[in-house]
Amino acid sequence: MSLILENVSYIYSPDSPYETRALNDISFRIEKGEAVGLIGHTGSGKSTLLQLINGLLKPDEGSIEIAGYTITKDSKNLTDLRKEVGLVFQYPEYQLFEETVAKDIAFGPKNQGLSEEEVNQRVKEAMDLVGLDESYCEKSPFELSGGEKRRAAIAGVLAMKPKILMLDEPTAGLDPAGREQLLKQLMNLKGNDMTLIFISHSMEEVSKIADRILVLSAGKLVLDKPVDQAFEEEEFLTSVGLDLPVLARFFARMREKGCVYKSNYFRLEDALKVLLEGEDA
Amino acid sequence: MLKDMTLGQYYPIDSPIHRLDPRTKFLMTFMYIVLIFLFKEFYQYGLLLLGLGIVVWLSKVPQRFILRGIKPILFILIFAFVMNLFLTPGEVIWSFWKLSITREGLRLALLMMFRLFLLIMGSSLMTLTTSPIELTYAMEVLFTPLKRLGFPVHEMSMMMGIALRFIPTLTKETDKIMKAQMARGADFESGNLLSRARALVPILVPLFLSSILRARELADAMEARCYHGGEGRTRYRELCYEKRDAFAMVIFLVFFGGILWLPRIIA
């Protein structure tokens, strides 16, 4: 099941002085199981793009195709689409509202009209996926720590068993420990054959999780490449206000000084291999 | 989703109306609201509509934008119309089953609708052409005499200012929470009244929580910058009346005076 965007444009507040073209003629295709990092400046249209793919916004031009659904300007009734595509908003912990964590996570599957048994099963699975054990079930979501709240909120979306999971800056505002844990769980999800699309401002995170990078700048898709190739384009990334992960930057500088490395390595394992064992391939 | 709310929204462009002193606009709007309830003839409202049209044209705010402000109160408008239409006693001109429409009822219903319409149009025109900061400052200045009576004028205007300032923030927040819950399959549009009301819980709980948090943070931030109320507080920008304010006020008074006297002249 792939996701196909064709010439998608979106305009905010048309016919008012605030009118802005948030997205301009975006086309790409994402295959099942891919992990895609979506990066770009604040206001480049990343969040808008995720909302379009979830059917919360509709494109003013172009079309989006997912799992047999086609979203265009005139699409209606996209509730079923949201079973296929899960969206975790920025700071999702602010959407928690139920008395207990379990009830809150059950909100999504309940809305899907599943049986109580199935709902409970889904809640348990989702909590497992984000690493919350059973002791959290009966706790109030408001007494959890920031990182735990975040994970509970993500579990609320995972419980709907989406085939595509989209996250808007999932690690923003978490402490280092919470961040590490969340990243690890995202890696696990990736292993579970789920398609991941996530927004991040941290190149380090992107380099850890993503296989492919999409760069948005002022509403346009300006780069769409596999991670290792994207990190070869330092000059271009700098020109749109982004930078390389520290490790890749290190290799880029070394190559400038005349060291012959084949690539701007960004994974620790690769870098160690190259530096310690001289294996440059 | 909530973008239709124009009441209380500012439309940031430059126009002769935008440039007027906020106190002038506030006083005029206040008089306007009182005056529209004094008129009794349809032609008076016709003239008023014409006058309002000219001001709208001068303000350069697109008509569509102003008219959008009617949407949220459309229900009240229709409700008032229907109530007045059927419940006013008088000379019956049409009846059906237990319902009957009277000549007086029809007249009152139409008048009421005109008044409400003009009321909303006029007041949204003021907020569309005056930034919230200007507006609250104008109110603070205009109400200063009440301070002698122990009325907390500064505090009230500060509260107003904060409330107005946070309308767009809260609108955005509500929109975001609604979308987030929709992404989890929540449905706000179907079902009966009870299930629709229940569907609001997932929006209201997070909204209240974040508002309380935000209020607390705002209070801390204000105190951290030594805010301690209006005592001895000065302004970065002082308001001052210009010739155009006097000019606008004279036109306003002549126009309304004219409309008010018109029935007597005709009689």
HADDOCK unambig.tbl for C-alpha pairs under 7 A between the chains (distance, minus, plus):
assign (segid A and resid 56 and name CA) (segid B and resid 179 and name CA) 6.65 0.50 0.50
assign (segid A and resid 79 and name CA) (segid B and resid 185 and name CA) 6.44 0.50 0.50
assign (segid A and resid 82 and name CA) (segid B and resid 183 and name CA) 6.21 0.50 0.50
assign (segid A and resid 82 and name CA) (segid B and resid 185 and name CA) 6.82 0.50 0.50
assign (segid A and resid 86 and name CA) (segid B and resid 183 and name CA) 6.75 0.50 0.50
assign (segid A and resid 87 and name CA) (segid B and resid 183 and name CA) 6.17 0.50 0.50
assign (segid A and resid 89 and name CA) (segid B and resid 180 and name CA) 6.44 0.50 0.50
assign (segid A and resid 94 and name CA) (segid B and resid 206 and name CA) 5.92 0.50 0.50
assign (segid A and resid 95 and name CA) (segid B and resid 177 and name CA) 6.19 0.50 0.50
assign (segid A and resid 95 and name CA) (segid B and resid 206 and name CA) 5.65 0.50 0.50
assign (segid A and resid 96 and name CA) (segid B and resid 206 and name CA) 6.58 0.50 0.50
assign (segid A and resid 97 and name CA) (segid B and resid 202 and name CA) 5.74 0.50 0.50
assign (segid A and resid 97 and name CA) (segid B and resid 205 and name CA) 5.61 0.50 0.50
assign (segid A and resid 97 and name CA) (segid B and resid 206 and name CA) 5.86 0.50 0.50
assign (segid A and resid 108 and name CA) (segid B and resid 184 and name CA) 4.63 0.50 0.50
assign (segid A and resid 108 and name CA) (segid B and resid 185 and name CA) 5.70 0.50 0.50
assign (segid A and resid 111 and name CA) (segid B and resid 185 and name CA) 5.41 0.50 0.50
assign (segid A and resid 111 and name CA) (segid B and resid 186 and name CA) 6.21 0.50 0.50
assign (segid A and resid 112 and name CA) (segid B and resid 185 and name CA) 6.64 0.50 0.50
assign (segid A and resid 157 and name CA) (segid B and resid 184 and name CA) 6.32 0.50 0.50
